[in-house]
Amino acid sequence: MIVQIRPSELAQWLDNASQHGEPVVLDVREPHELQMASIKANGFKLLTIPMGVIPPRLSELDPQQPIACLCHHGGRSMQVASFLKSRGFAHVANIAGGINAWSAEVDPTVARY
């Protein structure tokens, strides 16, 4: 089962997860989406790896590091979180609602598209 966190709950999740290493927010959106809207790293490391290239780039991720996955609305990031969990990643969460919810709950300066 994948932990679902709302963007407004991310700070608390990061605090709890930091005991397992530096938390990562993994943005799995495509480059053109990143140009439209992106978040700023604040209390976490931000990695951007499009969903389609996660498998060949899996070695760039630490299975012991806490990872919260992000996409546009939460569907692709949920698939990536499930994939990571199936590959032995111990501390994985999905940011429910994606960057769209991030704009509504955390930072209204982030563009909605």
C-alpha positions as CSV (number, residue, x, y, z in Angstrom):
1,M,0.0,0.0,0.0
2,I,1.3,3.4,-1.0
3,V,1.0,6.3,1.5
4,Q,-1.1,9.1,0.1
5,I,-0.2,12.6,1.3
6,R,-1.8,15.9,0.3
7,P,0.6,18.8,-0.6
8,S,-0.4,20.6,2.6
9,E,0.7,17.5,4.6
10,L,4.1,17.1,2.9
11,A,6.1,19.2,5.5
12,Q,4.9,16.8,8.2
13,W,5.7,13.7,6.1
14,L,9.2,15.1,5.4
15,D,9.8,15.7,9.1
16,N,8.9,12.1,9.9
17,A,10.7,10.6,6.9
18,S,13.9,12.6,7.4
19,Q,15.0,10.0,10.0
20,H,15.6,7.7,7.0
21,G,17.8,10.1,5.1
22,E,17.4,13.3,3.1
23,P,13.8,13.3,1.7
24,V,13.3,13.6,-2.0
25,V,10.4,14.9,-4.0
26,L,10.5,13.0,-7.3
27,D,8.7,15.0,-10.0
28,V,7.8,12.5,-12.8
29,R,6.2,15.0,-15.2
30,E,7.5,15.6,-18.7
31,P,9.9,18.5,-19.5
32,H,7.2,20.6,-21.2
33,E,5.1,20.3,-18.0
34,L,8.0,21.4,-15.9
35,Q,8.3,24.6,-18.0
36,M,4.7,25.4,-17.3
37,A,4.8,24.9,-13.5
38,S,7.3,23.7,-11.0
39,I,7.9,23.7,-7.2
40,K,10.8,25.0,-5.3
41,A,12.8,22.6,-3.0
42,N,12.2,23.6,0.6
43,G,13.4,21.0,3.1
44,F,13.8,18.3,0.5
45,K,15.8,17.4,-2.5
46,L,13.9,17.9,-5.8
47,L,14.6,15.4,-8.6
48,T,12.9,15.6,-12.0
49,I,12.8,12.3,-13.9
50,P,10.0,11.7,-16.4
51,M,7.9,8.7,-15.7
52,G,8.9,6.9,-18.9
53,V,12.6,6.9,-18.0
54,I,12.3,5.9,-14.4
55,P,13.3,2.2,-15.0
56,P,16.6,2.9,-16.8
57,R,17.4,5.7,-14.3
58,L,16.5,3.7,-11.2
59,S,20.1,3.6,-10.1
60,E,20.0,7.4,-9.5
61,L,17.6,6.8,-6.6
62,D,18.5,5.4,-3.2
63,P,16.0,2.7,-2.0
64,Q,16.5,3.7,1.6
65,Q,15.8,7.4,1.0
66,P,12.3,8.7,1.6
67,I,10.7,9.6,-1.8
68,A,7.4,11.4,-2.4
69,C,6.3,11.2,-6.0
70,L,4.7,14.2,-7.8
71,C,2.9,14.6,-11.2
72,H,0.1,16.8,-12.5
73,H,-2.9,15.3,-10.7
74,G,-1.4,12.2,-8.9
75,G,-2.1,9.4,-11.3
76,R,1.4,9.0,-12.9
77,S,3.1,9.6,-9.6
78,M,1.0,6.9,-8.0
79,Q,2.2,4.4,-10.7
80,V,5.8,5.4,-10.1
81,A,5.4,5.1,-6.3
82,S,4.0,1.6,-6.8
83,F,6.8,0.7,-9.2
84,L,9.4,2.0,-6.7
85,K,7.8,0.0,-3.8
86,S,7.8,-3.1,-5.9
87,R,11.5,-2.6,-6.4
88,G,12.2,-2.6,-2.7
89,F,12.1,1.2,-2.0
90,A,11.2,1.4,1.7
91,H,9.8,4.9,2.2
92,V,7.6,5.9,-0.7
93,A,4.6,8.2,-0.8
94,N,2.4,9.7,-3.5
95,I,1.5,13.4,-3.4
96,A,-2.2,13.2,-4.0
97,G,-3.6,15.8,-6.3
98,G,-0.2,16.5,-7.8
99,I,1.1,19.9,-8.7
100,N,-2.5,21.1,-9.3
101,A,-3.3,20.5,-5.6
102,W,0.1,22.0,-4.7
103,S,-1.0,25.3,-6.3
104,A,-4.3,25.2,-4.4
105,E,-2.9,24.2,-1.0
106,V,0.7,25.3,-0.7
107,D,1.8,27.9,-3.2
108,P,-0.8,29.8,-5.4
109,T,2.1,31.3,-7.5
110,V,2.6,27.8,-9.0
111,A,0.7,27.9,-12.3
112,R,-2.2,25.6,-12.8
113,Y,-2.5,24.0,-16.2
